[in-house]
Amino acid sequence: MERYTIVIHINEIINRAYGIPIGGLLWVVAVSFMLQGIASAQTELPPIIGDTLWTYTGDGNYNSPSNNPWGPWHALAEDAKVLYRVHWSDITVHDATTGKVKDVIGIREVFNNTKARPRRVYSNSWGTRLVVQYIVNARRGGDSLITSLISYPERNVIKEVQFEGESSLFGGARACISPDGRWFVAASRSNGHPYTLYDSKRDKSFPLDIGGGSWSFDSSSRYMAVRNYILDLAPDEPAMKSLNYSAQLGDSQLSADGRFLISRTTREVGLSSWPQITVFECVSGRVVWQINGGWEWEGGPSPMRDDLVSFAISGDGRVVYAYRNDTVNGKVLDEGFFYRIPDTIPMGRSKNNTSWGYSPDANTSSHIGFATFSRDLTRSYTAPLYPSSSAYPCWLLAMRFDELVTSIPEGGPTNPEQPALYPNPTTGAVTVRWDWPDEKVHWQVASPTGQLVDFGSAAAVGNAVRIVLASDLAAGRYSLLLRNAHAEHVQHFTLIKN
């Protein structure tokens, strides 16, 4: 793995941090460190694994996200295979498998308010309950951000939470709904508490003193995560547990099974902002995966490069998606990458401008858009701010990422001349003919469902790599993936263990 040298202007850091000028001298410190992931030593990128599922180019009145810089502009009801999308005054209901518009929800009619302007939409897993945030502009006394829980297709308003203030304050006031539709979170500033957690089953509200960023539920709707905390919603009064991590977490997301939490753990060191994403085991708080991003600062008011600003974790906590915006050896990275925990070398990537995963709040780039993923990360649904910013000009783009995510595909490696794998079946060790001698080869063994069961690395001796499998690997059929450090040489096999 290569080492990078970072030059830091110490006089400016000390001057800003402590107010001590250094007399105009430029102090230079060379710092060597190891970087993880695609930004480390990769000069060649892993293969593109995504393909277009469908695109929606609009149909007259429903072809714009209303230039709304907030988001989410759309919500996936995965179990119902339905996608809800915000427009200027309506919400369109799309078939998630085809993109076809099935219905239109007139927000002004639902809320009986001609001034209502929808801004965000959230859905439970079956699409039967929606949380809609909308603004009502007032001539005096500021504006109102109203978070409303409604039923669908009945369009009945179940509960509303109001947040008063200037509309410029509403950007970070996000909401959330549990997969079963029972719980939802809304910004309220009620009695000094910034957020309210509402239980629709008991018609009971709980004040919350933590908030900001995003909220997340597990698939059972029992656990909810925000920042450094996980709330257990089973007791009569929600019980809060801290992950006891020193840094403040951002945009915390639970895996569907509730076992893992992924979060932004960016560290501020002097003038430097070091992007980082960490996956925790919820029960123990143990770090099970972590990746560091690149940092770039041009000086003055120029923004830092927004690497790793968005991410997602699969339902079983085994696969991570991370959007990378960095440079490596002069090459610009501006696309999404997939990693199989615990590996920090990406196994594949999405085509540029197809799956940003950006929250539109972070509108620091021209490729701005919002994406949401299916639980297993095999589907993404992306809404660009403008059609021209998408690889496939449209207002909605659905992508599929089956390969290397749910399982490693059969049918041979990327190299058309498939090398031999022997013995196969095996009782504990295999040898692979490797056409690129004297390389360090990284290998992974995955179950048919995509679960990583064994991994390691080995040196290619001549034209062969010998892999010793774990002694406790159960008998069965597996997928074997091999690649070099740069992921420019990738090969796939079906492995049978006796």
C-alpha positions in Angstrom: 0.0 0.0 0.0 1.4 3.4 -0.9 2.2 6.1 1.6 1.1 9.7 1.0 2.8 12.8 2.2 0.6 15.7 3.4 2.0 19.2 3.6 0.5 21.3 6.4 1.0 25.0 6.9 1.6 24.9 10.6 2.0 28.7 11.0 -1.6 29.2 9.8 -2.9 26.4 12.0 -1.3 27.8 15.1 -2.3 31.3 14.3 -5.9 30.4 13.8 -6.1 28.0 16.7 -4.2 29.9 19.3 -3.7 33.4 17.9 0.1 33.1 17.8 1.7 34.4 14.6 4.8 32.7 13.4 6.5 35.7 11.9 5.6 34.8 8.3 7.7 31.7 8.4 6.3 28.6 6.6 6.6 25.5 8.7 6.2 22.3 6.8 5.5 18.9 8.4 5.6 15.7 6.4 3.1 13.3 7.7 3.1 9.7 6.5 0.0 7.5 7.1 -2.0 4.7 5.7 -5.2 5.3 3.9 -8.0 2.7 3.4 -10.2 1.9 0.5 -10.2 3.2 -3.0 -8.3 6.3 -2.1 -5.3 4.3 -0.8 -3.3 2.7 -3.5 -5.8 2.0 -6.3 -4.8 3.4 -9.6 -7.3 1.1 -11.4 -10.9 1.0 -10.5 -13.0 -2.1 -9.7 -15.6 -3.1 -12.3 -18.9 -1.4 -12.8 -21.6 -3.7 -11.5 -24.8 -1.6 -12.0 -27.3 -1.5 -14.9 -30.3 0.6 -15.6 -33.7 -0.7 -14.4 -35.8 2.1 -15.7 -35.9 5.9 -16.2 -38.7 8.3 -15.7 -38.5 11.4 -18.0 -41.7 13.1 -16.9 -45.2 13.5 -18.2 -46.0 17.1 -18.4 -47.0 18.4 -15.0 -44.9 15.9 -13.1 -41.5 16.4 -14.4 -39.7 18.5 -11.8 -38.6 18.2 -8.2 -39.5 21.9 -7.8 -35.9 22.9 -7.5 -36.2 22.0 -3.8 -32.7 21.8 -2.2 -33.9 19.7 0.7 -34.9 16.1 0.3 -35.7 13.3 0.4 -37.6 14.0 -2.7 -38.8 10.4 -2.9 -39.5 7.5 -0.6 -39.4 3.7 -1.3 -42.2 1.5 0.1 -40.1 -1.6 -0.6 -42.7 -4.3 0.4 -45.4 -2.7 -1.7 -42.9 -2.0 -4.6 -44.1 1.6 -4.7 -42.1 4.9 -4.9 -43.5 8.2 -3.7 -42.1 11.4 -5.2 -42.5 15.1 -4.2 -43.4 17.8 -6.7 -44.4 21.4 -6.3 -47.9 20.8 -5.1 -48.4 17.0 -5.4 -46.8 13.6 -4.7 -46.7 11.1 -7.6 -47.0 7.4 -6.8 -44.8 5.2 -9.0 -44.5 1.5 -9.6 -41.0 0.8 -8.3 -40.5 -2.0 -10.9 -41.4 0.1 -14.0 -41.4 3.7 -13.0 -45.0 4.2 -14.3 -47.1 6.8 -12.4 -50.0 4.9 -10.7 -51.6 7.8 -8.7 -51.2 11.5 -7.8 -51.7 12.7 -4.2 -52.9 16.4 -4.3 -51.3 17.8 -1.1 -53.3 21.0 -1.1 -56.5 19.0 -1.2 -55.4 16.5 1.5 -54.5 19.3 3.9 -57.2 21.7 2.7 -54.6 24.5 2.4 -53.9 26.3 -0.9 -50.6 27.5 0.5 -49.2 24.1 1.3 -45.9 23.3 -0.5 -44.6 19.8 0.1 -40.9 19.4 0.7 -40.2 15.9 1.9 -41.8 12.5 1.9 -41.2 9.4 3.9 -43.0 6.0 3.8 -43.4 2.9 5.8 -42.5 -0.4 4.2 -45.9 -1.2 2.8 -46.7 2.4 1.6 -49.9 2.6 3.8 -48.6 5.5 5.9 -46.7 8.5 4.7 -45.0 11.3 6.5 -45.2 14.5 4.5 -43.4 17.7 5.4 -44.8 20.8 3.9 -44.4 24.6 4.3 -47.2 27.2 4.8 -45.9 30.7 4.1 -47.2 33.4 6.4 -47.1 37.1 5.8 -46.3 37.9 9.4 -44.8 35.9 12.2 -42.7 33.6 10.1 -43.5 30.4 8.3 -44.6 27.0 9.4 -43.0 23.6 8.7 -45.7 21.0 9.3 -44.9 17.3 9.5 -48.0 15.2 8.9 -48.7 11.5 9.2 -51.3 10.5 6.7 -52.9 7.2 5.6 -52.7 5.9 2.0 -54.7 5.4 -0.2 -57.3 6.9 2.2 -55.5 10.2 2.4 -56.6 10.7 6.0 -54.5 13.0 8.3 -53.6 11.1 11.5 -51.3 13.5 13.2 -49.6 16.8 12.6 -46.6 18.4 14.3 -45.8 22.1 13.7 -42.5 23.9 13.7 -42.6 27.7 13.5 -39.8 29.9 12.2 -38.1 31.3 9.1 -38.1 28.9 6.2 -34.2 29.1 6.1 -34.2 27.1 9.4 -36.2 24.2 8.0 -33.5 22.6 5.9 -32.0 20.4 8.6 -35.4 19.6 10.2 -35.8 16.1 8.8 -38.4 13.5 9.8 -38.7 9.7 9.8 -41.3 6.9 10.0 -40.9 3.4 11.2 -41.3 0.5 8.8 -44.6 -0.6 10.4 -45.9 3.0 10.3 -46.5 3.2 14.1 -43.8 5.7 15.0 -42.7 9.0 13.4 -40.2 11.8 14.4 -40.8 15.4 13.6 -39.1 18.8 14.4 -41.3 20.7 16.8 -39.3 22.9 19.3 -42.1 22.1 21.7 -41.4 23.4 25.3 -37.7 23.6 24.5 -37.4 20.2 23.0 -36.3 20.2 19.4 -38.0 17.0 18.3 -41.1 15.0 19.0 -41.4 11.2 18.8 -45.1 10.2 18.2 -46.6 6.7 18.9 -49.7 6.5 16.7 -50.8 3.2 18.4 -51.2 4.9 21.8 -51.7 8.5 20.4 -48.8 9.5 22.7 -45.9 11.9 22.1 -42.4 11.9 23.6 -40.1 14.9 23.7 -36.6 14.3 22.3 -33.6 16.5 23.1 -31.4 14.9 20.5 -31.8 15.4 16.8 -30.3 16.8 13.6 -29.1 14.7 10.7 -31.1 11.7 9.9 -33.2 9.2 12.0 -33.2 5.4 11.3 -35.3 2.4 12.3 -34.6 -1.3 12.1 -37.1 -3.5 10.2 -38.8 -4.6 13.3 -39.6 -1.0 14.2 -38.3 -1.6 17.7 -35.0 0.2 17.6 -34.3 3.8 16.4 -31.0 5.4 15.9 -29.8 9.0 15.8 -26.3 10.3 16.2 -24.6 8.3 19.1 -27.8 6.9 20.5 -30.0 3.9 20.0 -33.5 4.0 21.4 -35.4 0.9 22.4 -39.1 1.6 21.7 -40.5 -1.6 23.4 -40.8 -0.2 26.9 -43.6 2.1 27.9 -41.1 4.9 27.9 -38.4 4.7 25.2 -35.0 3.7 26.6 -31.9 5.3 25.3 -28.5 3.7 25.0 -25.3 5.5 24.0 -22.7 3.8 21.8 -20.0 5.4 24.0 -18.0 6.6 21.0 -15.8 9.6 21.6 -16.6 11.4 18.3 -20.1 12.7 17.5 -21.7 10.5 14.9 -23.6 11.9 11.9 -26.4 10.4 9.8 -26.5 7.2 11.8 -28.3 4.3 10.0 -29.3 1.0 11.4 -29.1 -2.2 9.4 -32.5 -3.8 8.9 -31.7 -6.6 11.4 -30.8 -4.0 14.0 -27.3 -5.5 14.6 -25.2 -2.9 13.0 -25.0 0.9 12.8 -23.2 2.9 10.1 -22.3 6.5 10.7 -20.2 9.4 9.7 -17.3 9.8 12.1 -15.4 12.6 10.4 -12.6 14.0 12.5 -11.6 17.6 12.7 -7.9 18.1 13.2 -6.8 21.8 13.1 -7.9 23.1 9.8 -8.3 19.6 8.4 -11.5 17.6 8.0 -10.8 13.9 7.6 -13.8 12.1 6.1 -14.5 8.7 7.7 -17.3 6.1 7.8 -17.6 3.6 10.6 -19.7 0.5 11.1 -20.5 -0.5 14.7 -21.9 -3.6 16.3 -24.9 -2.2 18.2 -24.8 -4.5 21.3 -21.0 -4.2 22.1 -20.3 -0.9 20.4 -17.3 -2.5 18.7 -16.0 -1.1 15.5 -16.3 -3.8 12.8 -15.4 -1.7 9.7 -14.0 1.7 9.0 -12.9 3.6 5.9 -11.1 6.9 5.6 -11.6 9.3 2.8 -9.6 12.0 1.0 -9.3 15.6 2.0 -8.7 18.6 -0.1 -8.7 22.3 0.8 -7.8 25.0 -1.7 -7.6 27.8 0.9 -9.8 30.8 1.6 -13.5 30.2 1.2 -13.2 27.2 -1.1 -15.1 24.2 0.3 -13.4 21.0 1.3 -13.9 18.1 -1.1 -17.1 16.3 0.0 -15.8 12.7 0.0 -17.9 10.1 1.9 -20.8 12.4 2.4 -23.3 9.6 1.8 -23.5 5.9 2.5 -25.8 3.0 3.1 -25.6 -0.4 4.7 -27.4 -3.6 3.7 -30.1 -5.2 5.8 -27.7 -7.9 7.2 -24.9 -5.5 7.8 -22.5 -7.2 5.3 -22.3 -4.8 2.4 -21.7 -1.0 2.5 -22.3 1.5 -0.2 -20.2 4.7 0.0 -20.2 7.7 -2.4 -16.6 8.7 -3.1 -15.5 12.2 -4.3 -11.8 12.2 -4.2 -8.7 12.2 -6.4 -6.2 9.3 -6.7 -3.0 9.9 -8.7 -4.6 12.7 -10.6 -7.8 10.7 -11.4 -11.1 12.1 -10.2 -13.4 9.7 -8.3 -17.0 10.8 -8.4 -19.2 7.7 -8.0 -20.5 5.1 -5.7 -18.5 2.1 -4.4 -19.6 -1.2 -2.8 -17.6 -2.9 -0.1 -18.1 -6.3 1.5 -17.3 -6.1 5.3 -14.6 -6.5 6.5 -12.8 -5.7 3.2 -11.8 -2.1 2.5 -11.0 -2.8 -1.1 -14.2 -2.1 -3.1 -15.7 -5.1 -4.9 -17.5 -2.9 -7.5 -18.8 0.5 -8.4 -21.7 2.3 -9.9 -21.6 4.2 -13.1 -20.8 7.8 -12.7 -23.9 10.0 -12.0 -26.3 7.2 -11.4 -26.4 6.6 -7.6 -25.2 9.7 -5.9 -26.8 9.0 -2.6 -26.4 12.6 -1.7 -28.8 14.3 0.7 -29.7 17.5 -1.2 -29.0 19.5 1.9 -25.3 19.1 1.0 -25.7 21.1 -2.2 -22.0 21.8 -2.8 -21.6 20.0 -6.1 -23.2 20.2 -9.6 -24.0 16.5 -9.5 -26.5 17.0 -6.7 -29.3 14.5 -6.3 -30.9 12.2 -3.8 -30.8 8.4 -3.8 -32.5 5.8 -1.7 -31.6 2.1 -1.7 -33.4 -1.2 -1.2 -32.6 -3.1 2.0 -30.1 -5.4 0.3 -28.5 -2.6 -1.7 -29.4 -4.3 -5.0 -31.7 -1.4 -6.1 -31.2 2.4 -6.0 -33.7 5.1 -6.9 -32.1 8.5 -7.7 -33.7 11.9 -8.3 -31.3 14.4 -9.9 -31.8 18.1 -9.3 -31.7 18.5 -13.1 -32.0 15.8 -15.8 -28.7 16.9 -17.4 -26.8 15.9 -14.3 -27.8 12.3 -14.6 -25.9 9.7 -16.8 -29.4 8.9 -18.2 -31.2 12.3 -18.5 -34.4 11.9 -16.5 -36.2 12.9 -13.4 -36.0 9.5 -11.7 -33.5 6.8 -12.3 -33.7 3.2 -11.0 -30.5 1.1 -11.0 -29.9 -2.5 -10.2 -26.7 -3.9 -8.5 -27.3 -7.6 -8.3 -23.8 -8.7 -9.3 -21.3 -9.0 -6.4 -23.9 -7.6 -3.9 -26.3 -10.5 -3.3 -23.9 -13.1 -4.6 -20.9 -13.4 -6.9 -22.3 -14.4 -10.3 -21.5 -17.7 -11.9 -20.4 -18.0 -15.5 -16.7 -17.2 -15.4 -14.4 -14.4 -14.5 -13.8 -11.0 -16.0 -10.8 -12.4 -17.8 -12.4 -14.4 -20.8 -9.9 -17.2 -20.4 -11.0 -18.8 -17.2 -8.0 -20.2 -15.2 -8.3 -23.6 -13.5 -9.5 -24.1 -10.0 -8.4 -27.3 -8.4 -9.2 -29.5 -6.6 -12.9 -28.7 -6.8 -14.7 -30.0 -4.8 -12.1 -29.5 -2.1 -11.7 -30.6 1.5 -9.7 -27.5 2.7 -7.4 -25.9 0.2 -7.5 -24.9 -3.5 -5.1 -23.7 -6.1 -6.0 -21.1 -8.7 -4.0 -20.6 -11.9 -3.3 -16.8 -11.9 -2.2 -15.2 -15.2 -0.5 -12.3 -13.5 2.5 -13.6 -11.6 4.2 -12.1 -8.5 1.1 -10.3 -7.3 -0.5 -10.2 -3.9 -4.0 -11.6 -4.4 -7.0 -10.8 -2.1 -9.7 -13.5 -1.9 -13.2 -13.8 -0.5 -15.6 -16.7 0.0 -19.3 -15.9 0.1 -22.4 -18.0 0.7 -25.1 -18.2 -2.0 -26.9 -15.4 -0.1 -23.8 -13.1 -0.3 -22.7 -13.5 3.3 -18.9 -13.3 3.6 -17.7 -16.5 5.3 -13.9 -16.5 4.7 -11.3 -14.1 3.3 -7.6 -13.5 3.2 -4.7 -12.8 0.9 -1.9 -14.8 -0.6 1.1 -14.3 -2.9 0.9 -15.5 -6.4 3.9 -17.8 -6.9 4.6 -18.1 -10.6 1.1 -18.5 -12.2 -0.6 -20.0 -9.2 -2.3 -18.9 -6.0 -2.9 -21.4 -3.1 -5.8 -20.7 -0.8 -6.2 -22.4 2.5 -9.9 -22.3 3.6 -11.0 -21.9 7.2 -11.1 -25.3 9.0 -14.6 -24.7 10.2 -16.1 -23.8 6.8 -19.2 -26.0 6.4 -19.7 -28.2 3.5 -21.6 -26.6 0.7 -21.5 -24.5 -2.5 -19.8 -21.1 -2.3 -18.6 -18.2 -4.5 -14.9 -17.4 -4.6 -13.7 -14.0 -5.7 -10.0 -13.2 -6.3 -8.5 -9.8 -7.2 -5.2 -8.0 -7.0 -4.8 -4.9 -4.8 -5.8 -2.5 -7.6 -8.9 -4.6 -8.5 -7.8 -4.5 -12.1 -7.5 -8.3 -12.2 -10.7 -9.9 -10.9 -11.8 -13.5 -11.2 -14.9 -15.4 -10.0 -15.5 -19.1 -9.4 -18.0 -21.5 -7.9 -16.3 -23.4 -5.1 -17.6 -26.7 -3.6 -16.5 -27.6 -0.1 -16.8 -31.3 0.9 
